[in-house]
Amino acid sequence: MRPARPLAALLTAALLTGCAASADGSDRPGEPSARAPQPYRHRLPPVVDRVPTDDRVVFLTVDDGAEQDPRFIGLVREQRLPVAVFLTDSVVGPGYAHFARLREVGASLQNHTLDHTTLRGLPYAAQRAEICGQQHKLRSRFGVRPRLFRPPHGLYDTTTLRAAASCGIAAVVRWRAVMNADGTLTYPEGPRHLNPGDIVSVPSDDPTGLPLVERTRRLLKEIRERKLRPANLENYL
């Protein structure tokens, strides 16, 4: 039985070492390790204009919040559209109640800055004020902090990404296609048709163009013709 004693001594020493390691709380069950990676908000968020996926899905996004047509709420409800609406506080103005109703029928509300200021080239503090300021506005009104951010005009720099990360943004969202005021699609680069994973921007700030609800119907027709379907962008990022 004597050969078993060294093994028992080793086991006892290992257990004591484990207790010492947990004395600072870094390895206690249910608590994060001191060696755990930093939270995501301290890393630069990715910039996306499409999502790599084999699913036959595309992602509908609406910008600014200038057009507040009740018919669009009806369309989102009727079609169960998982649309992401990027809101600018100075554009929405007193119209937040419209977007509360839109959220109730399935839209997600995301960040498009306080004042639609072109961020690229601005100091960190100014960019952070635009992004975090709108995060606070949307949280105070709807009780949620957006995970997605779209820079005005799609323009950004590394400072934008740093500021967005500090405000809790998980991804900076651009677009692969744009639905124009006349109801046609434009592709800044790549194939001239919709593909799985594409993010489509539908601006809402052109009063001379087709109504948002009509442009969205045309977009849905194009999506179906390509045998695609709208999906929730947040679920893929």
N, C-alpha and C positions, 0 to 999 in steps of 0.2 A: 504493500500500500504506500510505501515511502515515495516512489516516483511520482505519485499524484500531487505531493505537496508543492513542488515548484509551480505546477500549473495553477493550483488554487491561489498561490501567492500572486501570480501574474494577473489572474482575473480580478483579485482584490485591488491590485494597483491600478488596473484599467478603470475599475468602477470609481476609485477615488479621483483619478485624473479627470474622468467625465464630470464628476461633481464640481471639481475645481473650475473646469471650463465653463460650466453653466452659472458659476457664482456671480458673473457680471451681467447675467440676463441675456446674453447674446444667443444662447442655444436652448433656451427654455421652450418646451412644447407650446405651440400657439403664438410664439413671439418671433419677430423677424430676426434672422441672424445678422450679426455685425458685418458679415461678408456678403450680405444680400445686395443685389444691384440697386442703384439709385432709382427712385420713382421715375416713371416715364416723363413727367412734366419737366425734368431736368435735362432731357435730351431734345435735340432738334426734331420737330415733327416732320414726317415725310410730306413732300409736295406731290399731289396726284392729279392727273387729268383723265385717268382710266384706272380700272382695277383689274389686275390679272385674275381671270376666273374662267373656268370651263362652262359655268352656268350661262344660259342664254338670257342674260339680263342686261339692262342699261339703267342709268340712274338719272332721274329728273331733278333739276335744281332750278329755283327761281331766285332772282336777285333783287335786292334793294327794298322792296315793299311799297313801291309807289302806287301800283294798281291794286285797289282794294274792292274788287268786284265780288258781290255775294254769289254770283253764278259760279265763280271758281271754287268756292266752298262746296257748292252743290256737286260740281264735277268730281272733286276729290272724294266726297262722300260716296257718290254713285259708283265711281270706278275703283274705290278703295286705293287711291294712288299714294304710294309711299314717297311723297315729294319732300325734298329738303328746301326750306325757304331761308335764304341768307338775308338777314335784316340789318338795315342801317337806321340808327335811331333818328337822325335828322330828316330822313326821307319818310319814315313811318309817321312821325309827328304824333298827333292824337289818335292814330288809328290802331293802337295795339289791341283793342277789343276784337277787331276783325281777325287778327292773327291768333288770338285766344280761341276763337271759334274754329279757325282752320286747324289748329293743333288738336282740338277735340275730335275732329273727324279723321285724324291720322297723319297730318303733316308734322315734320320735325322743324324746329326753329333753331337756326344757326347764326353765327356771328359774321357780320359784314362791316364792322367798325361803327363808331359813333357818327362820323360826319362824312364818310365816303372820301376821305383824304387819300391821295396817292401816297403810299407809305415808303416806297423805295427811295432811299437817300436821306430819309429823316433820321434824327438822332434816336437812340434807343428809348429814351424817356418819352418822346412824343409818340413813337409807335406803340409803346406799351400802354400809354394812356388811351389811345384809340381802341385797342383790342380789349384790354382789361375793363375799360369803361363800359363797353357794350356787354361784356360778360356780366358785369354787375347789374346793368339795366335789365337784361333778360332774366337773370336770376331773381331780381326783386319782383318782376312782374309775373313770372311763370314758375318760379321755384326750381328751375334747373339751370345748370351751367352748360352751355353748348360745348361739344367736343370738336366740332368742325369750324374752320374759319376760311373765308374767301377774301383775299385782299382786293380792294377796289381796282378795277381794270385788269385784274390778274397779275399786277406788278408787285414784286417783293424782292428782298435781298436777305443776306444772312442775318442782319439785324432784325428783320421781320420775324424770321424763324425763332430767334432767341426770345424776342418779346412774346410771341405766340406761346412758346413753351412755358414761359413764366406765368402765363395766364391760364394754363391748364388745357391748352389746345392739343388734341391728339393728331390732327392731320390738317394740312393746308390744301384746300380743294380748288383746282382750276377746272378746265373743261376740255373735252376733245371735239365737241360740236356746239354750235350756237344756233338757237332758233331765232331767226331774224324777225323784224317787225312785219314783214310781208308774208310770214308763214313758211319761209324756205329755210333749209338748213345750210350752214356754212361750216367747213372743216378747215381750221387753220393749218393743219398738216396731216399727213397720213392718208389712209383710204378715204374716198369721198362717199362713204356710206357708213351706217351704224354697224358696229361690231360688238360682240359681248364684252361687257366691262366698261363701255364708254360712259363718260359723264357728260350730260347735256345741260347747257345753261340756257335758261329762258328769261332774258331781261324783261323788266316790267316798267321801264322808265321812258317809253316812247309813246306819247299820246296820239301820234299820227298813224300808228300802225294798227294791225288787227288787235282786237281785245285778247287779253291773256287767255281767256277760256277757249277762244277759237284757235289760237296758235297751239294750245295744249292738245286740243282735239286732233289737229293736223299731225302733231308730233306722235300722238298715240297711234294714228293710222299708219304712219311710217314705221313705227316700232313693230306693229303687228305684221306688216308686210315683210319685214325682215325676220319674222318668226322669233321675235324677242319679247320680253315682258319687263315692265318697270319693277325695280326692287329697292329695298331700303338701304341707302348708302352706308348708314352707320353700322349695319350688320356685316358689312364687308370690309370695314376699316378698323 
